[in-house]
């Protein structure tokens, strides 16, 4: 089956073919580094990683670029309202630090969080402040082609009405925007919807020299300049959150295509908003969740990732602690299956081998259908249920186990999950209540009161504890069955 992706540009699923055979160029809008990444941010980043993994699994070489925005991202976008403050400078003022210190701190934190979630390292991680000259060069092209103009202050704006296809991504054509315009006019702009390419503001802490005046770049020009530098004038895939569609990605298209005369990105993929307890995530509502806070609380980062992948990327995901707990339980079941398969010594099972081929076929069909993760995960849990049943019947040989383990490893790699062999623990590691029961059971066994000892085993099994008797004494581990 050929891979189909839902292209926001066109609003339908389309067969994906890269421009170059077996090479995919992909740009992901990265983090604005003024704070820690929250789970909404990471839903988009995990999706980009999942997409890359599936493309690589299908044999493509993926040149992935994910940027850091360390200047120019305003608290209120001037395309829609009067301009707000630079987010990084605002954080710097609050923390009494330099903007560069803020950016460095949160970049380091983001890289740690990304590692915890097992995100693959992108081919390039460009920072906006290290690509100012590329932005200036792009603005020069736009001025030369007549798509931009210099205001009295020295700021440079993109003249939206000159780009006739403005609105093709978001469905917000300029005529419609103007008809419903509620923006307080900026006397520097020819039109309220013209957007800043370069901003001259003497109050801004980070500034660079440019032919039209000392200032700093607008947010939209940054992504265009970095994407074009590393991936070329036309890229295969551009991803981001649905809140990026307008104005950010719409403006990226306008300025990039006006400068080059070529299509900027062939496929646009956007991730839906994440809800927390059924409501939009907001600091004022007290439901704003930072990823590293979850990890500090002891949640398994694999469970966070699994939960973020559990809903289709174009569907809303409701993040709750009960859902996260269920993700942990599901991982425990998979870890338990992984462990049991490592020890399998049953009879050969032709049925299991036949099923394995179907699992793989169904998994690939789901992933090729616009990365349908709920269907792909249902295949994994069908494999879990079927294999557990065969294990309990003693119908899984070492060869069968090796086949299923190989399949699980492939599924896990695509989802960025590593399944772990569960370790047996001794009496010393047992909590007091469990140690007491294990010691009592061991004494019963020594007295040959096996029926009573088995009752304790059954009681513990109901509580999710598995026991194994050895020459050195009993050992235990948590069970998911």
C-alpha angles and dihedrals in degrees: 000000000000120000113257122193129187106245114206085204097075095009097240142090113274133185107257119230121162122228091242121044111262094350121103124192112205132178121194122192103238136203127302097228104222096103143010117292113262126212091262090059091048094051087066093043093048089050091052089050092048090050091050092048092051092048091050091047088055089056103264124135105227121208099199122188121188117176136209115225105214099159140025103030104127127206087236118030110237090214089070104025142001107305119271130205126293105267094221094048090048090053090047092054092048093049094037093236137119117269089243090058091051092050094047093049096050094041088057091048092048092052090052091050091047090053091050090055091047095241113172115244110258120236089245135013103191122188120218094228090057093056103051093123091054089053092049090050091051091049090051089056092050092050091048092050092049098246095113138045137198117238125213092263091056093254115137123221134192110235101226098194090062090065103070095192094058107137098030092120101042101028090242105124115189093248090058092046093050092048091057098033114151098162118126103243118255106215090215093061127079088211131017090237097054107113132217121259094171128013125205109200120150090204093061112103097212113060139159134191118257132170091255098043147310111287145098137279127267116246097248097054091055096067093044093051095047095043093050093046096054104025106027135247093301120039129190102227135016119185137186144129121300089251087066094062092084128057102351103050093033089056092045090056094047097050096039096049093041089054099044105025088227135103108273102208127005098202126034116193121186131190120220123241119276119233125207114213089343096307135095111268111258136157090223091058091049093235098106106129123198113202096227091053088061091049092049088053088060101256114153108251087216089062091051090052093046091051092049089053096044096087125054109266092240092053126078114258119213108211114206133159090239089056089049090051089052090051088054091050091050090051090049089055091050092047089050092051090048090053095047092049090054088059099038115133102160133124122294113271118203090184091060092052091050090049091050091063090051093048090055094046093049092046092052092046090054095047093046088055097079092299095297096194097175090059093043091051091048087059091053092051092046087055089049094052096043094046094047089055092052092046092054089051091051091242101129118095125197089259092050090048092051090053094050092044089053090051093048090049091054093047090047094050092053090051093042092244128134115202115216134214107240115239125228115235131206134225092274092061094047120103113247096260092051095043089054092053093045092051091048091050091049091053091050090052091051088052087050091241091141096159092060091043090053090053089058090049090052091047091052092046089058087054091052098259122132120200132202124187117220137170088259092053136269122328129190145194138177115273129203097201 
